Amino acid sequence: MFSVLWISCLAVMAEPEPERDAEDPAGADLFSPDADEPPTCSSLTTKELQQNLREVKKRERPVRLLFEIPSTRIIEHSLSKYVVYQVVVMRSGSFDSHRVSVERRYSDFSRFHHQLLEEFNEELEEVVLPRKLLTGNFCPEIISERRLALQDYLAKLYAARCVRHSPHFPKFFTEQEQKRAHGLLRAGQFGPAVEQLRTILEIEEKLLPWQKPTLTVPTLSALAVCHRDLEEPEQAFVAAQRALPPVRRYGLKHHRAALLELLVDLGYQLGRPVAQLQEELSVLRDAERGKVSLRSLKELVVQDFL
């Protein structure tokens, strides 16, 4: 019993940072004032110490992306007929229990593959897209075979470091949905736009360890605009607040000013302290006079994904 307690106690006292991908540039700030401090060894029972050690081991598992194509469907229009594949994206281990999916045609995969080859032809020499067939495309056996082949193709692409860090990678999974969501936003259909944007955000958050930390900024900004126009100030404030740190860190000055302006306005409405945000906005505008756009966040958002 003493040895178990001692080992567990050491695990608590010398607990490492939560594991994230070794290439992850977007890890959370574990040393922020709001971060929870680990409990001291003396305050925990043996059972709690053992549980703590199990949690440490879970966090040490490497994070990977997994892709699954569990189903397909045939879509028929008056002049066209094609197969769409449901592509599920998830993160491995205990990091992700939620599956999120998009639908893609074979032509989407083909376009994506050729974009990648333009930049990474040598690196992808052994990654082959399942070939296009001239006949039998709607035969159940052919569809099933291609479904599995495309699933394997995505896994091989992810294994290539150059691909998973490429901006083409998140675009394949989100660009169609972004265009659809922003079209709904511009049409004033904010409720349906929010549903699309939430799916996009979930996918982007799964891809974020291998992408620029600013990846989610356009989506969070669009969510903030939609929630505000739906008269949901609390949700709008949270979305804008989440977008602000990467915007500050990576110098997106136009978004920074627009986000700060929205946060100040919403903060007054919600009775939140906004003095620091107001001061930051004033300093930014004084320092960048004539260089920072005076457009609102909504004006910036509606220009995205045209």
Secondary structure, 3 states (H helix, E strand, C coil): CHHHHHHHHHHHHCCCCCCCCCCCCCCCCCCCCCCCCCCCHHHCCHHHHHHHHHHHHHHCCCCCEEEEEEEEEEEECCCCEEEEEEEEEEECHHHCCCCEEEEEEHHHHHHHHHHHHHHHCCCCCCCCCCCCCCCCCCCHHHHHHHHHHHHHHHHHHHHCHHHHCCCHHHHHHHHHHHHHHHHHHHCCCHHHHHHHHHHHHHHHHHHHHHCCHHHHHHHHHHHHHHHHHCCCHHHHHHHHHHHHHHHHHCCCHHHHHHHHHHHHHHHHHHCCCCHHHHHHHHHHHHHCCCCCCCCCHHHHHCCCCC
